[in-house]
Amino acid sequence: MAETSSSAPLPPRTIRIGTRKSNLAVVQAEGIRARLQELEPTWTFEITALRTIGDKDQKTALYDFGAKSLWT
């Protein structure tokens, strides 16, 4: 990823990538994971797919939810 002033490699890490559970969102997250893996091959990148309130209830109008973080 970003180069540091030291030439020493960064220690291995696990990074979690959060995404919605929709097929499109998961495919997009997999593309990001692949690119990140190219940049930091010693790191592990896990995808965590979540269902949001908006995913669970697709009948209620958005303005009726009252939730600030409906999709995140």
N, C-alpha and C positions, 0 to 999 in steps of 0.2 A: 504494500500500500504506500504510504508516504515514507520517503526516505528520511532517515535521521542523520545526525552529524556523525554517529558512530557507524562503522562498517559491520559491526556484530549483528547477526541475524536476530530477529525478534523471537522471543520464546513462543512455543506452541500455545495456541488458545482455542477455545470453543466459542464461536459467535452464533447466537440464535437470531434467525431472521423471522420476524412475525409477519403473517399475511392472513388475508381472509381465506375461507375454505373453498371458494369458488374455483372451478377448474382453471379459468383464466388467471386468477390471482396466483394460484399455485405454480402454473407454468411460468409466469413472470418471475416469481421468486426463485424458481429453479435456474432461470437464466442468470439472475443476479448472483446466485450461489456459485454457478460455474465460472463466472467472470472473477469473482472474489477468490475462488480456489486457484485460478491462474496467477493471481497477484500474490497470494500468500499460500503456497502449497503445503506448508507445515501446519497450517491452522485447520480446524474443523468447523464447518458451517452447517448448522442444523436449521431446517425449516419447521416452524411451529405454526400450524394453520388453526385459526380461531373462527368461531361463529359469533357474529356481532348481534346486537338487538335487531338491527335492520335485516339481517339474514334470517333470524328466527321468526320474525313477524313481518311478512311482506304485504299484509292487507291494510294495516293502519297507515294513515297518511303521515308523512314525515313531520308535519307541524303538530300532530297530535301526540307524538312520543314524549316530548318534554325533556328528553335526554340531550345533554350537550355533546357527548361523544358517541353519536349514533353509529358511525361507521369505523370508529377507531378504538 
